[in-house]
Amino acid sequence: MTLKLSIVVGNPKPKSRTLKVAETLAEKLLGPALQDPAVIDLADYRDEILAWPSEKMDALNARVAASDIVIFASPTYKATYSGLLKVFLDRYPANGLSGVTAIPLLTGADQTHALGPTVNLAPLLVELGAVVPGRGFYFVISQMDRLDEIVQAEADRYISAFQRMGRIAAALPAGAGGLP
C-alpha cells in the first residue's frame, strides 16, 4: 500500500530550514516507501493565498485533504504558527481534513515555545477533522547539526503511535465506524 504524504510549510521565506526539517521528518517516517510527496511551500503562493476563489489554491487544498499523512510545519511566531499557514488552513470547511493524519511541527529559536505545536496548532487541525497522533513536534533551529538524530527520534515516536493505532483498528469488529 502506498501512502500519500503532503508537506505544508507556512514559512514566509522560501526553501526555509522549517521546510528542511519537515522533509527530513517525511523521509524518516516513510523511508523508501516515500513516493512523490506533495510539498507545498506556502511562500511560493504568497500572491495567491488570499485570492477567493482561487483554482490554484483549491487544487492545493484538495491535494492535502486527499493525503493520508500531512506534516503541517511553521516557524514559531508570537508563540504560535504563522499567519500564512493559518490563512491556508482557513480555506478548509468544517471537517475539511477528515481522514487525514496530521503532524503539527513548529520550529523556533529555543525551547520557550516547545508546547506550541501541541497546544496551538494541533487543536486547529483536530477542529478541521484531522487525527493528530500524539503531541506535536518542536524543533530548535540551532540544532540543525543534529537534525537527523532529533528527527529520527520523533519519527520513531510517530511510527510507534501509528502501530498502536493499527493494532486498535485491527481489533475492531468488521463494519465498526463504517469501515469494511
C-alpha positions in Angstrom: 0.0 0.0 0.0 1.3 3.4 -0.9 0.6 6.3 1.4 0.0 9.8 0.2 2.1 12.2 2.1 2.0 16.0 1.9 4.1 18.7 3.5 2.7 22.1 4.0 5.1 24.8 5.2 3.9 28.2 6.4 7.3 29.9 6.5 7.2 33.2 4.5 10.8 32.5 3.5 11.0 30.1 0.6 13.1 26.9 0.9 13.5 27.5 4.7 15.0 25.5 7.4 11.5 24.7 8.5 10.9 23.0 5.1 14.2 21.1 5.6 13.0 19.8 9.0 9.6 18.8 7.5 11.2 17.0 4.5 13.6 15.1 6.8 10.7 14.0 9.0 8.8 12.7 5.9 11.9 10.7 4.9 12.4 9.3 8.3 8.7 8.4 8.7 8.3 6.5 5.4 11.9 5.8 4.2 12.0 4.1 0.8 8.2 4.0 0.8 8.1 7.8 0.4 7.0 8.4 -3.1 6.2 11.7 -4.7 5.2 13.7 -1.6 3.3 16.9 -2.3 5.5 19.7 -1.0 3.6 22.9 -0.6 5.9 25.8 0.4 3.3 28.5 1.0 5.9 31.2 0.4 5.6 30.3 -3.2 1.9 31.2 -3.1 2.0 34.5 -1.2 0.4 36.4 -4.0 -2.4 33.8 -4.5 -3.2 32.6 -1.0 -5.7 35.5 -0.2 -7.4 35.2 -3.6 -11.0 34.0 -3.2 -11.9 32.0 -5.2 -8.7 30.5 -6.5 -8.5 27.4 -8.6 -4.7 27.0 -7.8 -5.3 27.2 -4.0 -8.4 25.0 -4.2 -6.2 22.4 -6.0 -3.6 22.6 -3.3 -6.2 22.3 -0.6 -7.7 19.3 -2.3 -4.4 17.6 -2.7 -3.7 18.0 1.0 -7.2 16.8 2.0 -6.7 13.6 -0.1 -3.4 12.8 1.7 -3.1 10.0 4.3 -0.4 11.9 6.3 0.3 15.6 6.2 3.1 17.4 8.0 2.0 21.0 8.8 5.1 23.0 9.5 5.7 26.6 10.5 8.3 28.7 12.3 7.1 29.9 15.7 5.7 33.5 15.5 4.3 35.0 18.7 4.2 31.6 20.4 2.2 30.0 17.6 2.2 29.2 13.9 2.5 31.7 11.1 -0.4 33.7 9.6 0.5 32.2 6.2 -0.3 28.7 7.5 -3.5 30.0 9.2 -4.8 31.5 6.0 -4.2 28.3 4.1 -6.0 26.3 6.8 -8.8 28.8 6.9 -9.7 27.8 3.3 -11.0 24.4 4.6 -14.6 23.9 5.6 -15.6 22.1 8.8 -14.1 18.6 8.7 -12.2 19.5 5.6 -9.3 17.4 6.7 -11.4 14.4 7.8 -9.4 11.2 7.0 -6.1 12.9 7.3 -3.5 12.1 9.9 -1.8 15.4 10.7 1.6 16.0 12.3 2.0 19.6 13.7 5.6 20.8 13.5 6.9 24.1 14.7 10.5 25.4 14.6 11.9 28.0 16.9 14.9 29.7 18.4 14.8 27.8 21.8 12.6 25.6 23.9 10.5 28.5 25.2 7.6 27.6 22.9 8.1 23.8 22.8 4.4 23.2 23.6 3.3 25.4 20.6 2.6 22.6 18.1 0.6 20.7 20.7 -1.4 23.5 22.3 -1.8 25.8 19.4 -1.6 24.0 16.0 -2.9 20.6 16.9 -6.3 21.8 18.1 -6.9 23.7 14.8 -6.0 20.5 12.9 -8.4 18.4 15.0 -11.1 21.1 14.6 -10.8 20.6 10.8 -11.3 16.8 11.3 -7.7 15.5 11.2 -6.3 12.9 13.5 -3.3 14.0 15.4 -1.3 11.0 16.7 0.1 12.4 20.0 2.0 15.6 20.8 3.3 17.9 18.1 7.0 18.1 17.1 9.0 21.2 18.1 12.5 21.6 16.6 15.1 24.1 17.8 16.7 25.6 14.8 20.1 25.9 16.4 20.2 22.1 16.5 20.4 21.7 12.7 23.7 19.9 13.1 21.7 17.2 14.9 18.8 17.2 12.5 18.9 13.5 11.5 19.2 12.3 15.1 16.5 14.5 16.6 14.1 13.9 13.7 14.7 10.2 13.8 13.6 10.1 17.4 10.4 12.0 16.6 9.8 9.8 13.6 10.2 6.7 15.8 7.7 8.1 18.2 5.1 8.7 15.5 5.7 5.3 13.9 5.1 3.7 17.3 1.8 5.7 17.6 0.7 4.6 14.1 1.5 1.0 15.0 -0.6 1.2 18.2 -3.5 2.8 16.2 -3.2 0.0 13.6 -3.5 -2.7 16.4 -6.6 -1.0 17.7 -8.1 -0.7 14.2 -7.4 -4.3 13.5 -9.1 -5.4 16.8 -12.4 -3.5 16.0 -15.3 -5.6 14.7 -16.0 -5.5 10.9 -18.1 -2.6 10.0 -17.2 -0.5 13.0 -17.1 3.1 12.2 -18.5 2.5 8.7 -15.3 0.6 7.6 -15.5 -2.7 5.7 
